[in-house]
Amino acid sequence: MASAVANRYARALVDLVLAPGSSLKPEEAVAQLRAVEQMVGESWELRNALLTPAIQTSRKRAVMGKLLEKIQASHLIRNFIFVVIDHRRIAKIGEIREAFELLVDERLGFVRAEVTSPAALDDRRRGNLELELSRMTGKRMRLRFAVDGELLGGAVARIGSRVYDGSLRGQLLRMRRELTGQIAE
């Protein structure tokens, strides 16, 4: 879960990206933030330089400016990263990106779901599952998929605190409860 600081920065960026007339699409902003997060996360030298208070902010901006040019970051993302650097919050770039994605989804009317299956699902099955979950919830879905080899079949979808268990294990447990309930009556 993102900190209050990360949420504040993410909210400001969402306001700019979703503002009427913004030339930056939300998915492009997410991709650019991920690229920055990856650059900072993969390079110990860069991370150290950005986090060291002994290095002038202008030098940090110059280095990041060149790196942002290489990934063809928009002016909006470039300026946003400069603000993050100026306020010494670059260590929170991962949290900011995560909060940004959640806020964009929320404002665009998407709900996130974690789907677990015993094997990777092909595109057709993923699409069918997305349509079914959208139909069940009445909302547009943004799905993340995971594989759990311990599942025997089917899938389990977690949307917030709600779990939709369509796994074979879940079906067998429901049948067991029904049978034992009928026998007891």
Beta strands, then each sheet from edge to edge (+ up, - down):
strand 1: 110-117
strand 2: 140-147
strand 3: 156-159
strand 4: 162-165
sheet 1: 2+ 1+ 3- 4+
end
